[in-house]
Amino acid sequence: MVLLSRADCCLCDEALAAIEQARSEVPFTFEIRDVDEDPALAALYGEEVPVVLVDGRKAFKYRVEPRRLVRTLRGRRWFGLRGA
């Protein structure tokens, strides 16, 4: 899973908190990418952050619902168990 975010973004901070809440129920790995550090990501998602990609597909934008994220992840066959 990938959280696409940017610095000084209160919605991004909320998304990260929601992801951490979901991790308390389902173990998974994720990475955070700053869209402003990658021109390709900025072109694709710059106006939509935060964006959460699950298996490379957009699962959330703007707001992350922890319960829905847990359901989405439980529907997957594999969880990365290595930690963030």
PLY file of the C-alpha trace (Angstrom):
ply
format ascii 1.0
element vertex 84
property float x
property float y
property float z
element edge 83
property int vertex1
property int vertex2
end_header
0.00 0.00 0.00
1.14 3.53 -0.73
0.03 6.79 0.83
0.57 9.66 -1.59
0.85 12.83 0.39
2.66 16.15 0.69
4.19 18.26 3.41
1.95 20.53 5.47
-1.25 18.74 4.46
-3.74 18.29 7.29
-5.80 15.77 5.31
-2.60 13.78 4.73
-1.98 13.73 8.48
-5.54 12.48 9.02
-5.04 9.78 6.36
-1.87 8.60 8.07
-3.70 8.40 11.41
-6.49 6.36 9.77
-3.92 4.00 8.24
-2.26 3.52 11.61
-5.67 2.82 13.16
-6.35 0.15 10.51
-2.92 -1.40 11.19
-4.02 -2.07 14.76
-6.52 -4.57 13.32
-4.74 -5.87 10.22
-0.96 -6.03 9.87
0.30 -4.56 6.60
3.16 -2.59 5.20
2.89 0.75 3.53
5.08 3.50 2.25
4.59 7.24 2.09
5.49 9.08 -1.09
5.54 12.85 -1.40
3.86 13.74 -4.69
5.81 16.98 -4.86
9.09 15.06 -5.09
8.03 13.13 -8.21
6.77 15.06 -11.26
4.90 12.02 -12.60
3.03 11.52 -9.31
2.34 15.25 -9.08
0.83 15.21 -12.56
-1.39 12.22 -11.77
-2.38 12.88 -8.17
-1.24 16.37 -7.19
-4.75 17.77 -6.84
-6.16 14.70 -5.08
-3.86 14.12 -2.09
-3.99 12.28 0.09
-4.43 9.23 -2.11
-4.12 5.65 -0.92
-3.13 3.03 -3.48
-3.82 -0.61 -2.63
-2.20 -3.06 -5.01
-1.50 -0.13 -7.33
-5.15 0.93 -7.53
-6.66 4.05 -6.04
-8.65 2.99 -2.98
-9.12 6.39 -1.28
-8.62 10.04 -2.00
-8.99 13.00 0.36
-10.27 10.93 3.29
-9.44 7.42 4.49
-12.06 5.45 6.36
-10.26 2.99 8.68
-13.09 0.42 8.75
-13.36 0.41 4.96
-9.59 0.13 4.66
-9.61 -2.90 6.96
-12.35 -4.52 4.85
-10.41 -3.78 1.68
-7.24 -5.30 3.09
-8.97 -8.35 4.49
-10.30 -9.00 1.01
-6.75 -9.33 -0.30
-4.93 -12.65 -0.33
-1.65 -11.36 1.07
-0.62 -8.76 3.60
2.95 -7.55 3.79
3.93 -8.33 7.36
7.30 -6.59 7.49
6.26 -3.32 9.11
6.12 0.13 7.57
0 1
1 2
2 3
3 4
4 5
5 6
6 7
7 8
8 9
9 10
10 11
11 12
12 13
13 14
14 15
15 16
16 17
17 18
18 19
19 20
20 21
21 22
22 23
23 24
24 25
25 26
26 27
27 28
28 29
29 30
30 31
31 32
32 33
33 34
34 35
35 36
36 37
37 38
38 39
39 40
40 41
41 42
42 43
43 44
44 45
45 46
46 47
47 48
48 49
49 50
50 51
51 52
52 53
53 54
54 55
55 56
56 57
57 58
58 59
59 60
60 61
61 62
62 63
63 64
64 65
65 66
66 67
67 68
68 69
69 70
70 71
71 72
72 73
73 74
74 75
75 76
76 77
77 78
78 79
79 80
80 81
81 82
82 83
